Amino acid sequence: MSRPLMTAPELAEALDGHRPPRLLDCRARLGDPDAGHTLWWEAHLPGSVHLDLDRDLAGPPGRGGRHPLPAREAFTATLQRLGITPELPVVVYDDMGGQLAAARAWWMLACWAGHPDVRLLDGGIKAWMGAGGEVVEGDRAAPPTSDWRPAYRDDRWCEATRLQEEGVLLVDARSRERFRGEVEPIDPVAGHIPGAVCRPSADNLTPWGRFKPPGQLAGELPEAGEVIAYCGSGVTACHTILAYAVAGRPLPRLYPGSWSEWIRDPARPVATGD
């Protein structure tokens, strides 16, 4: 797996190189499925294409939660439509430090589909503009298609039946208030999976929206023999996994259904408080 982050100056240099990366704009807003494309249309990095959280990075909501993994065939079709191959570097970005939904795209491409060269633009479109990078508006010609068929690694994620096995540490990427069950703005039940610890995805970032240095992350991230990351619907949990990658630590597995899938079974236990 390649180094997971790229700075804005590094991206500018790569775009001028002999093998410029495919740029994927992953901006999204929960509860507004059209917002991401609108943001992309209004201003995006030159040459980028929009990768949609609800349509491209998730299957239909239902028993698998609010953002279940899409079928492998569906995601393969998305990658082929975008012209992605293992030989083509990919850079993903959003405007929330990777939390919505660039880290999800990174995980699906690098960890699940096994693409060898996927990086997240550290600081996203704000860092790009802050470094003097150009943004453009409007549509562009579709990239040439590909015939890549990834060999998916389904060992990088797990189902609910694995969550409470002995020796497994669950790391919840939601806010502390949602973890404790004090507020729940999205799902019908508040609280967390018993035994989990809270590590909000925002804690992976500096106040400027960039990832903390690797050594600092390595000292802060929860440690166990086996770690499984979850959140509300398997999106910001990917930010947790990316933080482990930045820190040079073994990667947690993802529980894609996360809290929104866990609570669909009323027999499953729910915890509140710390």
PERA-V565600 format. One record per residue. N is the residue number from 1. PHI is phi as a letter, one per 20 degrees, with the letter a starting at -180 (none if undefined). PSI is psi as a letter, one per 20 degrees, with the letter a starting at -180 (none if undefined). BURIAL is + if it has 24 or more other ideal C-beta (glycine too) atoms within 12 Angstrom, else -. Layout:
N;PHI;PSI;BURIAL + N;PHI;PSI;BURIAL
//
This chain:
1;none;p;+ + 2;f;r;- + 3;g;p;- + 4;f;i;+ + 5;d;q;+ + 6;c;p;+ + 7;e;r;+ + 8;f;g;+ + 9;f;h;- + 10;f;h;+ + 11;f;g;+ + 12;g;g;+ + 13;f;g;- + 14;f;h;+ + 15;f;h;+ + 16;e;i;- + 17;e;a;- + 18;f;i;- + 19;c;m;- + 20;f;q;- + 21;f;q;+ + 22;f;p;+ + 23;e;p;+ + 24;d;o;+ + 25;e;o;+ + 26;d;j;+ + 27;f;q;+ + 28;b;r;+ + 29;c;p;+ + 30;f;p;+ + 31;n;i;- + 32;c;n;- + 33;f;i;- + 34;e;i;- + 35;f;g;- + 36;f;g;+ + 37;f;h;+ + 38;f;g;- + 39;f;g;+ + 40;f;g;+ + 41;f;h;- + 42;f;h;- + 43;a;p;- + 44;b;r;+ + 45;f;p;+ + 46;g;p;- + 47;n;i;+ + 48;f;q;+ + 49;c;q;+ + 50;e;p;+ + 51;d;o;+ + 52;e;p;+ + 53;g;g;+ + 54;f;h;+ + 55;e;h;+ + 56;d;h;+ + 57;d;j;+ + 58;b;q;+ + 59;e;a;+ + 60;f;p;- + 61;f;q;+ + 62;r;c;- + 63;f;h;- + 64;e;j;+ + 65;o;a;+ + 66;f;h;+ + 67;c;m;+ + 68;f;q;+ + 69;f;q;+ + 70;f;r;+ + 71;g;q;- + 72;g;h;- + 73;f;h;- + 74;f;g;- + 75;f;h;+ + 76;g;g;+ + 77;f;h;- + 78;f;g;+ + 79;f;h;+ + 80;f;h;- + 81;f;h;+ + 82;e;i;+ + 83;m;k;+ + 84;e;p;+ + 85;c;r;+ + 86;f;h;- + 87;e;i;- + 88;d;o;+ + 89;f;q;+ + 90;c;p;+ + 91;c;p;+ + 92;d;q;+ + 93;b;q;+ + 94;b;b;+ + 95;c;k;+ + 96;c;l;+ + 97;m;j;+ + 98;n;i;+ + 99;f;h;+ + 100;b;n;+ + 101;c;k;+ + 102;f;h;+ + 103;f;h;+ + 104;f;g;+ + 105;f;g;+ + 106;g;g;+ + 107;f;g;+ + 108;f;h;+ + 109;f;g;+ + 110;e;g;+ + 111;e;g;+ + 112;e;g;+ + 113;e;i;+ + 114;m;k;+ + 115;f;p;+ + 116;e;i;- + 117;b;m;+ + 118;c;p;+ + 119;c;q;+ + 120;d;p;+ + 121;f;o;+ + 122;f;p;+ + 123;n;i;+ + 124;m;b;+ + 125;f;h;+ + 126;f;g;+ + 127;f;h;+ + 128;f;g;+ + 129;f;h;- + 130;f;h;- + 131;e;j;+ + 132;n;j;- + 133;f;q;+ + 134;f;q;- + 135;c;q;+ + 136;c;r;- + 137;c;r;- + 138;n;a;- + 139;e;r;- + 140;b;r;- + 141;f;q;- + 142;f;q;- + 143;f;q;+ + 144;f;q;- + 145;e;r;- + 146;c;r;- + 147;c;k;- + 148;f;p;+ + 149;c;n;- + 150;f;q;+ + 151;e;n;- + 152;f;q;+ + 153;d;n;- + 154;f;i;- + 155;f;i;- + 156;e;i;+ + 157;c;r;+ + 158;b;r;+ + 159;e;r;+ + 160;f;h;+ + 161;f;i;- + 162;e;i;- + 163;f;h;+ + 164;d;k;- + 165;f;q;- + 166;f;p;- + 167;n;i;- + 168;e;p;+ + 169;d;p;+ + 170;e;p;+ + 171;d;o;+ + 172;e;p;+ + 173;e;j;+ + 174;f;r;+ + 175;f;q;+ + 176;f;h;- + 177;f;g;- + 178;f;g;+ + 179;g;g;+ + 180;f;i;- + 181;n;j;+ + 182;f;h;- + 183;b;q;- + 184;b;n;- + 185;f;i;- + 186;c;g;+ + 187;e;q;+ + 188;f;i;- + 189;c;p;+ + 190;d;q;+ + 191;p;b;+ + 192;b;r;+ + 193;f;p;+ + 194;g;p;- + 195;n;i;- + 196;f;q;+ + 197;d;q;+ + 198;e;p;+ + 199;c;n;+ + 200;g;p;+ + 201;g;h;+ + 202;f;h;+ + 203;f;i;+ + 204;f;i;+ + 205;d;q;+ + 206;f;r;- + 207;f;i;- + 208;e;j;- + 209;n;j;+ + 210;d;q;+ + 211;f;q;+ + 212;f;q;+ + 213;g;q;- + 214;g;g;- + 215;f;h;- + 216;f;g;- + 217;f;g;+ + 218;g;h;- + 219;e;i;- + 220;d;h;+ + 221;f;p;+ + 222;g;q;+ + 223;c;p;- + 224;a;r;- + 225;f;h;- + 226;c;p;- + 227;d;p;+ + 228;c;p;+ + 229;e;p;+ + 230;b;r;+ + 231;b;c;+ + 232;e;g;+ + 233;b;k;+ + 234;n;j;+ + 235;d;f;+ + 236;f;i;+ + 237;g;h;+ + 238;f;h;+ + 239;f;h;+ + 240;f;g;+ + 241;f;g;+ + 242;f;h;+ + 243;f;h;+ + 244;f;h;+ + 245;f;g;+ + 246;f;h;+ + 247;f;i;+ + 248;m;k;- + 249;d;q;+ + 250;g;q;- + 251;e;p;+ + 252;f;r;+ + 253;e;q;+ + 254;e;p;+ + 255;e;n;+ + 256;f;g;+ + 257;f;h;+ + 258;l;b;+ + 259;g;h;+ + 260;f;h;+ + 261;e;h;+ + 262;g;g;+ + 263;e;i;+ + 264;f;h;+ + 265;d;o;- + 266;f;i;- + 267;f;i;- + 268;f;p;- + 269;f;q;- + 270;c;p;+ + 271;d;q;+ + 272;c;r;- + 273;m;a;- + 274;e;none;-
//
